[in-house]
Amino acid sequence: MDTPFAPAYIALWRSGELAERVREAFRRLEACDLCPRECGVNRRRGTKGACRTDERAVVCSYHAHFGEEAPLVGHGGSGTIFFAWCNLACQYCQNYEISQYGEGRAVEPEQLAAMMLHLQERGCHNINLVSPSHVVAPILAAVLIAAQAGLRLPLVYNTGGYDSVETLRLLDGVIDIYMPDMKYADAEVARRYSGVPDYPQVNQAAVREMHRQVGDLVIDEDGIARRGLLVRHLVLPEGLAGTAEVARFLAQEISVHTYINIMDQYRPCYRANELPPLNRPITHQEFLQAVEEAKAAGLYRFDHRQPRRRFW
């Protein structure tokens, strides 16, 4: 018998609906519209659009990760699978070797399923899908295979936040924990630094849909996240991330109970040194101001780990 916290995808697998979702996702790859860029290329025939990925996922690495948010890590770690490439072009990406240079190897769904099962055997608390927006089809196929083979961990959708609502609906009843970035409140800032002109609009619609599906973050008696929404917000120099606006949106239009990680670890990476003010780390005062802005909006559920880097 399943526990009260049985992962969402088990019921869909048993009903046969998960197999239908897999077929639909691969069908959409034939004129790809899985992310908001809607490139329209046939990825099943090897044509690549903005994400530079065909129908197979490219995996850089997978392992038990102990540096994620506290409710994901617990004592066994978060079972992260890092997908290469991305549907954003963030000029300061700290993982640019993966996201922009595509470091990794193409895998079949069976191989991806084996990674999930290995992470479960390692004692991880969840399967953490990092940068999944452009590889939803192979992820769904892998989950189907893994569920049949005994996968029973919650799935974490760890995304840059530029996600299609239509694609998220394919994931309804599959994903247990949504962990989107909310990078920007200003469209021009998003265009300049991440290469998309409509990030705030798309991002907010996606977060609404995520919350509709899974609600506020539920943490069990052992402090482990089981289901719900967890938002990441990286503080940028000179307030470029628009923390006050992001926090007001979450508190007023999503839920005042939203669990949020105000992230302090920005440092200049990739092309940031060419793009002042991104050419410097944030200051301690900038971080404290962002936290106060989130509190002023009414948010109160924060990731409580100590800062992971020195402020300058």
N, C-alpha and C positions, 0 to 999 in steps of 0.2 A: 504493500500500500504506500502511496506517495505521502510524504510529510506535508504539513501546511505550507512549507516553503518549496515545494516541488517547482523546478524551473518551468518557465512559461511554455517552452516548446514541446514538452512531453505530450500534452493534450492534443496539440496540432499534429504531432507525429502519429499518434494513435488513431486519430480520425482520418488520416490521409490528406489533410489540408496542407501539411507542410510540403509534401511532394508536389502539390499543385502550385504552391508558392515558388518552389524551385523552378518549375517549368515556366511560370510567368516571368520570373526574373531573367532567365536566359533568353526568353523570347524578346524581352525589352532590350537586350544587348544587340539585337539585329539592326536596330536604329536607335542607338543608345540614348536614353533619357533618364538614366538612373540617378544622375545628380543634376543640380540646377543649371549646369552649363548646357545640357541637352545637345550634345555635339551631333547626334544623329548618325554616327558612323556605325558600320557593322563590325563590332568587336569579335563576333563569332567567326568572322573570316580573317581576323588578324589585323584589321584596320584599327588604328589607335587615335583617340581624340586627345583632349586636354590632359587627361590623367595618364596618358602614355602607357596604357595597360590593355591587353587583349582580354579574352574571356577567362584567362587564368589569373589567379592572385599571385603576386610576387611577395615572398616572405623574406624579410631580412633576418629575423631571429625570433626565438620563442623561449621563454624561461619564467621561472618564479621571480616576480618583481616585488621588492620590499620597499620601494620608494614611492609608491602610489598613495592615494588618500587612505587614512587610517581605517575606515570601514571596509576597504577593499583588501587590505593587507593581512590583518589579523596575525596569526602565528604561522600560517602556511604560505603566505604570499599571494599575490595576484598573478594568475597564469596568463601573462601577456604574450600576444602574437603581434609582432610589428610588421605591418604591410608596407611595402615600398610604393613610391609615387604618391600623388595627392591631387585632389581637385582644386587646391588653392596654390598660390605662388607667393607665400609669405617671405618677404625679403630679409627677415631676421630669424628664420627657422633654426632652432637649435639642433634639429635632426635633419639638416638639409642633405646630408649624404644619402639618407634614406628617401626623404620626400621629394627632392629635386634631382638627385642623381640616380635614383633607382637601385640602390645597393641591395642585392638579394637575389633569390632564384625563384623562377616560376614553378608553381606546384599544382598538382591535380587536387580535386576535392578530397580524394581518398587520403592523400598525404596530409592535407590540412586537418582532416578528421583525426588522423593518427596523432598529430601534435596536440589536439585538444584532449584526447584520451591520455596521452603521456602526462600532460599537466595535471589532470585529475589524479593520476596515479602518484604524482609527486606530492600530493596533499594540498594543492592550491585551493583557494576558496571560490574561485570564479575563473571564467575564461574571458580575458580582457582583450577585445579586438581593437587594436590601435590603428587609426586611419582607415576605417572600413567603408567609407561612403561610396567609393568607386568599385568596390569588389563585393557588393551585396550578393550577387548571384552565386559565385563560388562559396561564399560563406554559408548561404542557405543550403547549398548542396552538401557541404561538409557537415553541417549540423544534423541534417537528415541521416547521413551515414553514421555519425558519432552517436546519435540518440539510439539508433538501432543496435549499436555496439555497447551501450551502457552509460553514455555520458549523462550526468545528472547535475552538473554545476550550473549556476546562473551565468548568463551571458551578459557581458558589459560592452556596450556600444560606445567606444571612446573616440569621439569625432571632433574635427575642427569646427563643426557646427554649420557647415555649408551643405545642408541636406535637403533633398526633395521631400515634400510632404507625401507625395504619391508613393515614393519608395519607402518611406517610413511606415506607410500603411501595409506594405508587404511584410514588414517586420512586427506588426501588431500581433501579440501573442507568441512571439519568438524571443524578443529581447526582454530581459528582466530589469536591467539597470542601464539607463541612458546617461552618458557622461559627456555632454557637449561642451565645447568652448563657447563662450560668448566674448568674442574678440573685440568688437567695436560697436559703438552706438552711432557713428557717423559714416555715411556712405562714401564720402570723398576720402576719408582716412583709409577705409577698407580698399578702395580702388588703388590708392597710391601704394599701399604696403602689402596687399595680398592679391591684387590683380583681379578683383571682382567688384563690379559697381553697385551691387544690390545686397551686400552681405547683411546689413542690419535687418532688412525686410525679410529675407529668406531665413536668416537665423532665428528671428523671433517667431516666425510661423512654424519652423521646425521644433522649437522648444515647446510651443503650445501643444503640438501634436504628441511629442514625447511625454509631456506631463499628462495629457489626456489618456494615454495608454497605460502608464505605470504609476502616476500619482507622486506624492512626496516620498522621499527616501525612507524606507523601512529598515531599521537596524535591529537585529535579534539580540537576545540576552547576552550573547558572547561578544557583542560589539561589531558583528559582521553585517554588512549590507546585503539584503536579500532581494530587494525590489525598489524601484523608484528612480527619481531624477536627482542627479548630482551635477552641479554646474561648476565649470572651471572658468576663471577670469584672470588673465595675466595682466598685471599692472605694467603699463608702458611709460616711458619718460614723458613728462609734461602733460600728463592726463590724456594721452592720445587714445587710450582704450575706452574712455567715456564711462568710468565706473559709476558715477552717480545716476546716469541715464539707464545703464544696464540694471542696476540694483532696483531702481524705481519700477522698471518693467517687470522684473521678477516678483517684487512684492505686491504690485497692484494688479498685474494681469496673469500671473501664474499662481504663486502662493507665497504668503509671508513665511511659510514653513520650508521654503526651498533651502536645501543644503548646498552651500557654496564654498568653493576653495578660492580665496583671494590669493593669487600666486605671486610670490616675491622674487622669483629667480630670473627675471629678465637680465640678459647680458647680450652685448652685440655679437651676432653670429652671421654667417653667410654674407650678405651684402650690406649689413646694417651700418658698417663704418662709413659707407658712402651716403648715408641718409640721415643727417642730423635732424632731430635730436636722438634718433635711435642709436647713435654711435657712442652711447654711454649707458652704464647700468642705471637703474632707478636709485633714488636716494631713500634713506630710511623715512624721511618725512613724506615722500610721495607714497610709500607703502602705507604708512599710518593714516594718511589722508584718505586713501582708497578704502581702508577698513572702516573708517568713521563714516564715509559716504554710504557704504552698504548698511551700516547700523542705522544711520539716519533714515534710510528708506524703510526700515522696519525688519530687515533680515536679521536673524539671530543664530542660525545654525551654520557654524563655520568649521572648516577643518582646523584642528587645534594643534597641529604639530609646530614645533619651533621653526623659525626661519632656517633655510638650508644653505644660505650663502651669506657672505659678508656684504653689508651695504657700504657704499662709497659716498 
